[in-house]
Structure formats: C-alpha cells, structure tokens
C-alpha cells in the first residue's frame, strides 16, 4: 500500500507531457484517458511487485543481513553522497 501511495504522490513528467500534447492537438479527453490508464498500470505494477515480495519474504537471507541492519542508514547516506557527487562531476564536466 505504501508503494502505491508513494507512486501516486510523485507527479509524472511524462504524464504531463502526454496531457499537454493531447491538449495541443485538441484531444484533451484522449490525453486524460491515456494518463488515467498510465496511473492504473503503474498501480497494478506496484501491487504485483509488492505481492511478489511479500510471498518471497521467507526466502530472504534475514539471518545474514540482520547483522548489517545497524549500518543501513550509513550505507544509504554513502550511496546518496556517491550518486550526488557523480551527478555534480558530470554537470561540471558538461559546463567546462
């Protein structure tokens, strides 16, 4: 359920482009229908992923990964920092 809420809270730039394109062509209702189908498809995909993960939860390596639990926040922060640094380096390289 949380995946569906998170997916619905983030506005989709591609859906906005499709809707604006349909409005420019004078087919607003068709654009709304496409965006609605896109949202339903995303919700069904997230639901399927969540149900698959729920059914596979007994197959996880919880015993082995349990010892890494205290370090997950640090590992996540390091990953965000690494990706952010990479994006910054690419942006600076593009400017130079």
C-alpha positions in Angstrom: 0.0 0.0 0.0 2.9 2.3 0.8 4.3 1.7 -2.7 1.1 2.8 -4.3 0.8 5.9 -2.2 4.4 6.8 -2.9 3.9 6.2 -6.6 0.8 8.4 -6.6 2.3 11.2 -4.7 5.1 11.8 -7.2 3.9 13.7 -10.3 5.0 12.1 -13.5 6.6 14.4 -16.0 5.8 12.0 -18.9 2.1 12.1 -18.0 2.2 15.9 -18.0 3.9 15.9 -21.5 1.3 13.5 -22.8 -1.6 15.5 -21.4 -0.2 18.8 -22.8 0.4 17.2 -26.2 -3.2 15.9 -26.3 -4.5 19.4 -25.3 -2.4 21.0 -28.1 -3.9 18.5 -30.6 -7.4 19.3 -29.3 -7.9 15.8 -27.9 -7.9 16.5 -24.2 -10.3 13.7 -23.3 -8.0 11.2 -25.0 -5.0 12.6 -23.1 -6.8 12.3 -19.8 -7.7 8.7 -20.7 -4.1 7.8 -21.5 -2.9 9.4 -18.3 -5.5 7.5 -16.3 -4.5 4.2 -17.9 -0.9 5.0 -17.2 -1.7 5.6 -13.5 -3.8 2.4 -13.3 -0.9 0.4 -15.0 1.6 1.9 -12.5 -0.6 1.0 -9.6 -1.1 -2.6 -10.8 2.7 -3.0 -11.4 3.5 -1.7 -7.9 0.8 -4.0 -6.4 2.3 -7.0 -8.3 5.8 -6.2 -7.1 4.6 -5.8 -3.5 2.7 -9.1 -3.6 5.7 -10.9 -5.1 8.0 -9.5 -2.5 5.5 -10.5 0.3 5.3 -14.0 -1.0 9.1 -14.3 -1.2 9.9 -12.8 2.2 10.5 -16.3 3.7 13.3 -16.9 1.2 15.4 -13.8 2.2 18.7 -14.0 3.9 17.5 -12.3 7.0 19.9 -14.1 9.3 22.9 -13.0 7.3 21.6 -9.5 6.6 20.4 -8.9 10.1 23.9 -8.0 11.2 24.1 -5.2 8.6 21.0 -3.5 10.0 22.8 -1.0 12.2 24.7 0.2 9.2 21.9 0.6 6.7 21.5 4.4 7.4 25.2 5.0 6.9 25.2 2.9 3.7 22.2 4.7 2.3 23.8 8.1 3.1 27.0 7.0 1.4 25.2 5.8 -1.7 23.3 9.1 -1.9 26.5 11.1 -1.5 28.2 8.9 -4.2 25.4 9.4 -6.7 25.2 13.1 -5.9 29.0 13.5 -6.4 28.8 11.7 -9.7 25.9 13.9 -11.0 27.8 17.0 -9.9 31.0 15.9 -11.6 29.1 15.2 -14.8 27.4 18.6 -14.7 30.7 20.4 -14.1 32.3 18.5 -16.9 29.5 19.5 -19.2 29.9 23.1 -18.3 33.6 23.1 -19.0 
